[in-house]
Amino acid sequence: MAEERIYNSTVLPSRNGAVQVITPEKYQPQRVINEGSQGIVLEAWDQINARRLAIKKLKDVFAAQGGVKQCYREFVLGAAVQHDNVSLILLI
């Protein structure tokens, strides 16, 4: 049987006003780090593992023809790099 997921809906201030974000319950969004054409990056707290992390929420990834390929390349390359200044990809 599939695990039931519970989500939080949070409104955070951003440079363009306020943004509503929906995240799995275990992540507690703290603030918007940055916004761009692909979406937003949030700082969040992982309540289960007691660690700070970043969440990238993509928007309209399927709207542009190359959007899916670009996101896939970013995730593959990001997962392959191991460096203190590069984020570890935990979940896609």
DRENPA-3360 file (N, C-alpha, C; in nm, 2 decimals, always signed):
BEGIN
1 = MAEERIYN = +0.08/-0.12/+0.00/+0.00/+0.00/+0.00/+0.09/+0.12/+0.00 ~ +0.05/+0.22/-0.08/+0.13/+0.34/-0.09/+0.12/+0.43/+0.04 ~ +0.23/+0.49/+0.07/+0.23/+0.58/+0.19/+0.15/+0.71/+0.16 ~ +0.07/+0.74/+0.25/-0.01/+0.87/+0.24/+0.08/+0.99/+0.27 ~ +0.08/+1.08/+0.18/+0.16/+1.20/+0.20/+0.07/+1.32/+0.24 ~ +0.12/+1.39/+0.34/+0.05/+1.51/+0.39/+0.13/+1.63/+0.36 ~ +0.06/+1.74/+0.31/+0.13/+1.85/+0.27/+0.10/+1.98/+0.35 ~ +0.19/+2.07/+0.36/+0.16/+2.20/+0.42/+0.15/+2.31/+0.31;
9 = STVLPSRN = +0.06/+2.40/+0.34/+0.05/+2.52/+0.25/+0.10/+2.64/+0.33 ~ +0.20/+2.71/+0.28/+0.26/+2.82/+0.35/+0.27/+2.94/+0.26 ~ +0.24/+3.06/+0.31/+0.26/+3.18/+0.24/+0.38/+3.25/+0.29 ~ +0.47/+3.28/+0.20/+0.60/+3.35/+0.24/+0.61/+3.48/+0.16 ~ +0.67/+3.58/+0.22/+0.70/+3.71/+0.15/+0.81/+3.68/+0.05 ~ +0.79/+3.75/-0.07/+0.90/+3.74/-0.17/+0.91/+3.88/-0.23 ~ +1.01/+3.89/-0.32/+1.03/+4.03/-0.38/+0.92/+4.07/-0.47 ~ +0.84/+3.97/-0.51/+0.72/+4.01/-0.60/+0.59/+4.01/-0.52;
17 = GAVQVITP = +0.60/+4.02/-0.39/+0.48/+4.02/-0.31/+0.48/+3.90/-0.21 ~ +0.38/+3.81/-0.22/+0.38/+3.69/-0.14/+0.36/+3.57/-0.23 ~ +0.42/+3.46/-0.19/+0.41/+3.34/-0.27/+0.36/+3.23/-0.18 ~ +0.26/+3.15/-0.23/+0.21/+3.03/-0.16/+0.29/+2.91/-0.21 ~ +0.34/+2.83/-0.11/+0.42/+2.71/-0.15/+0.35/+2.59/-0.08 ~ +0.35/+2.48/-0.15/+0.30/+2.36/-0.09/+0.42/+2.26/-0.09 ~ +0.44/+2.21/+0.03/+0.56/+2.12/+0.06/+0.51/+2.00/+0.14 ~ +0.58/+1.89/+0.13/+0.55/+1.77/+0.22/+0.56/+1.82/+0.36;
25 = EKYQPQRV = +0.48/+1.76/+0.45/+0.47/+1.80/+0.59/+0.60/+1.81/+0.66 ~ +0.69/+1.72/+0.63/+0.82/+1.71/+0.70/+0.91/+1.83/+0.68 ~ +0.88/+1.91/+0.57/+0.96/+2.03/+0.54/+0.88/+2.15/+0.59 ~ +0.95/+2.24/+0.66/+0.89/+2.36/+0.71/+0.95/+2.48/+0.64 ~ +0.89/+2.54/+0.54/+0.95/+2.65/+0.47/+0.98/+2.77/+0.56 ~ +1.09/+2.83/+0.55/+1.14/+2.94/+0.63/+1.13/+3.07/+0.55 ~ +1.19/+3.07/+0.43/+1.19/+3.20/+0.35/+1.22/+3.16/+0.21 ~ +1.19/+3.26/+0.12/+1.23/+3.25/-0.02/+1.37/+3.30/-0.03;
33 = INEGSQGI = +1.46/+3.21/-0.09/+1.60/+3.25/-0.11/+1.61/+3.33/-0.24 ~ +1.55/+3.28/-0.35/+1.55/+3.35/-0.48/+1.44/+3.31/-0.57 ~ +1.41/+3.39/-0.66/+1.30/+3.36/-0.76/+1.36/+3.38/-0.90 ~ +1.33/+3.30/-0.99/+1.37/+3.31/-1.13/+1.27/+3.26/-1.23 ~ +1.32/+3.25/-1.35/+1.23/+3.21/-1.46/+1.18/+3.06/-1.44 ~ +1.26/+2.98/-1.38/+1.23/+2.84/-1.36/+1.14/+2.81/-1.24 ~ +1.14/+2.90/-1.15/+1.06/+2.88/-1.02/+1.12/+2.96/-0.91 ~ +1.11/+2.90/-0.79/+1.16/+2.96/-0.67/+1.24/+2.86/-0.59;
41 = VLEAWDQI = +1.34/+2.92/-0.51/+1.42/+2.84/-0.42/+1.39/+2.88/-0.28 ~ +1.35/+2.78/-0.20/+1.31/+2.81/-0.06/+1.42/+2.76/+0.04 ~ +1.43/+2.82/+0.15/+1.50/+2.76/+0.26/+1.40/+2.70/+0.35 ~ +1.43/+2.57/+0.39/+1.33/+2.50/+0.47/+1.40/+2.42/+0.58 ~ +1.33/+2.38/+0.68/+1.38/+2.30/+0.78/+1.32/+2.16/+0.77 ~ +1.40/+2.06/+0.77/+1.36/+1.92/+0.76/+1.34/+1.87/+0.91 ~ +1.21/+1.86/+0.95/+1.18/+1.83/+1.08/+1.21/+1.68/+1.13 ~ +1.22/+1.59/+1.03/+1.26/+1.45/+1.06/+1.41/+1.44/+1.08;
49 = NARRLAIK = +1.49/+1.50/+1.00/+1.63/+1.48/+1.00/+1.71/+1.60/+1.07 ~ +1.63/+1.69/+1.12/+1.68/+1.81/+1.19/+1.80/+1.88/+1.11 ~ +1.77/+1.92/+0.99/+1.87/+1.99/+0.91/+1.80/+2.09/+0.82 ~ +1.88/+2.19/+0.79/+1.84/+2.30/+0.70/+1.86/+2.26/+0.56 ~ +1.77/+2.29/+0.46/+1.79/+2.25/+0.32/+1.72/+2.35/+0.23 ~ +1.75/+2.34/+0.10/+1.69/+2.42/+0.00/+1.60/+2.34/-0.08 ~ +1.48/+2.40/-0.12/+1.38/+2.33/-0.20/+1.37/+2.42/-0.33 ~ +1.38/+2.35/-0.44/+1.36/+2.43/-0.57/+1.22/+2.38/-0.62;
57 = KLKDVFAA = +1.13/+2.48/-0.63/+1.00/+2.45/-0.68/+0.99/+2.50/-0.82 ~ +0.97/+2.41/-0.92/+0.97/+2.45/-1.06/+0.83/+2.49/-1.10 ~ +0.82/+2.59/-1.19/+0.69/+2.63/-1.24/+0.69/+2.62/-1.39 ~ +0.58/+2.57/-1.44/+0.56/+2.56/-1.58/+0.67/+2.49/-1.66 ~ +0.73/+2.39/-1.60/+0.84/+2.32/-1.67/+0.81/+2.26/-1.80 ~ +0.68/+2.23/-1.82/+0.64/+2.17/-1.95/+0.60/+2.28/-2.05 ~ +0.59/+2.40/-2.01/+0.55/+2.51/-2.10/+0.64/+2.54/-2.22 ~ +0.77/+2.54/-2.19/+0.87/+2.56/-2.30/+0.92/+2.43/-2.35;
65 = QGGVKQCY = +0.95/+2.42/-2.47/+1.00/+2.30/-2.53/+1.12/+2.24/-2.47 ~ +1.22/+2.32/-2.43/+1.34/+2.27/-2.37/+1.34/+2.27/-2.22 ~ +1.23/+2.30/-2.16/+1.22/+2.31/-2.01/+1.25/+2.18/-1.94 ~ +1.19/+2.07/-1.99/+1.21/+1.94/-1.93/+1.35/+1.90/-1.94 ~ +1.41/+1.91/-2.06/+1.55/+1.87/-2.08/+1.64/+1.95/-1.99 ~ +1.62/+2.08/-1.98/+1.71/+2.16/-1.90/+1.70/+2.12/-1.76 ~ +1.58/+2.10/-1.70/+1.57/+2.05/-1.56/+1.63/+1.92/-1.54 ~ +1.61/+1.83/-1.63/+1.68/+1.70/-1.62/+1.83/+1.71/-1.62;
73 = REFVLGAA = +1.88/+1.79/-1.71/+2.03/+1.80/-1.71/+2.08/+1.86/-1.58 ~ +2.01/+1.96/-1.53/+2.05/+2.03/-1.40/+2.05/+1.92/-1.29 ~ +1.95/+1.84/-1.28/+1.94/+1.74/-1.17/+2.05/+1.63/-1.19 ~ +2.07/+1.59/-1.31/+2.18/+1.48/-1.33/+2.31/+1.54/-1.30 ~ +2.34/+1.66/-1.35/+2.47/+1.72/-1.32/+2.49/+1.75/-1.17 ~ +2.39/+1.80/-1.11/+2.39/+1.83/-0.97/+2.41/+1.71/-0.88 ~ +2.35/+1.60/-0.92/+2.37/+1.47/-0.85/+2.51/+1.41/-0.86 ~ +2.57/+1.45/-0.97/+2.71/+1.39/-1.00/+2.82/+1.47/-0.93;
81 = VQHDNVSL = +2.79/+1.59/-0.89/+2.90/+1.68/-0.83/+2.90/+1.66/-0.68 ~ +3.01/+1.64/-0.63/+3.03/+1.63/-0.48/+3.13/+1.74/-0.44 ~ +3.08/+1.85/-0.38/+3.16/+1.96/-0.33/+3.09/+2.03/-0.22 ~ +3.17/+2.08/-0.12/+3.11/+2.15/-0.01/+3.02/+2.27/-0.05 ~ +3.05/+2.33/-0.16/+2.97/+2.45/-0.21/+2.86/+2.41/-0.30 ~ +2.83/+2.29/-0.33/+2.72/+2.24/-0.42/+2.63/+2.16/-0.33 ~ +2.50/+2.19/-0.35/+2.39/+2.12/-0.27/+2.38/+1.98/-0.31 ~ +2.35/+1.89/-0.22/+2.33/+1.75/-0.24/+2.18/+1.74/-0.28;
89 = ILLI = +2.15/+1.67/-0.39/+2.01/+1.64/-0.43/+1.96/+1.52/-0.36 ~ +1.85/+1.55/-0.28/+1.80/+1.44/-0.19/+1.68/+1.37/-0.26 ~ +1.59/+1.45/-0.33/+1.47/+1.39/-0.38/+1.43/+1.47/-0.51 ~ +1.38/+1.40/-0.61/+1.34/+1.46/-0.73/+1.19/+1.43/-0.74;
% end
